[in-house]
């Protein structure tokens, strides 16, 4: 009965300090990324909680304007699906779309088809180029935004003239509709547009910034007056908060990259570029191999035994047999007058050996160029036969 010796640490086994030295850079980077993600999530969760939600009393919510509308007899209903928003459109209804850019192109086309023929009013809050051209055909968003500050109406729209200055700065728009009301201009581009419907009844209001609807800015300038007039022209207000989980329609849904903020994509690209430059910098430091003297002298027998143990551990009998046969052929070739370059060619080596020995050439071929052994006993027998052949050739 045999027992295996317990595994012992070798000089190549990394110590705990070496492992920590190699991994501390990656661990530090992971901690920094995690801390940044937690900080960004905390900032976003505290600053814009309940954004444009008429049920929220937070600074960025819109509960105050909903209460003022209720006092004037206007009912407010919140919907979160496209199907509910389309079903609620009508001549006595104002449909407010809080985040138009959250809709896919297919959803935008379906929503515009429902509002255009309803005879009611549609209010689009800060739609960007992703959505405004489909929800309000003929209207284009300018790439540059204006500061979100109080602006004067400078138009003939009655609601804007009665409200006076309001915090409408933000996105700016241009339109091809000649009968549209372009109000609150910033650098000659409107931040509020009213586009009449082609059917003659109903209209679409494009608002460049949501500030006049939020609780924390409703009492400033003419924000409350403008918000109440834009949203209270019909007895019913449907407040549509688009949801990313809305699956009531099928079509061209955004993929994961479309949902990521642009800053995250840019930061990821910069990190990849930095990683590539760091890899190039590290690779340039790798020069040619340099021969280095060993700190201690190692006996050849120890090296041979160590390599043999590796072969045995890997079950590499074929490789061990090939090494033994190659070394034997290299030593036998000069003894029988074969050039070293042809020591491993059977035609030359076996012919020269047959002239010095008496025996079967097929046995020599199997011994020096045969297949690998199938087990350890056959490998040991092969080693003994190679030693015997070399002694016989060296015998005077």
Order of alpha helices (4+ residues) and beta strands (2+ residues): alpha-alpha-beta-alpha-beta-alpha-beta-alpha-beta-beta-alpha-beta-beta-beta-beta-beta-alpha-beta-alpha-alpha-alpha-alpha-alpha-alpha-alpha
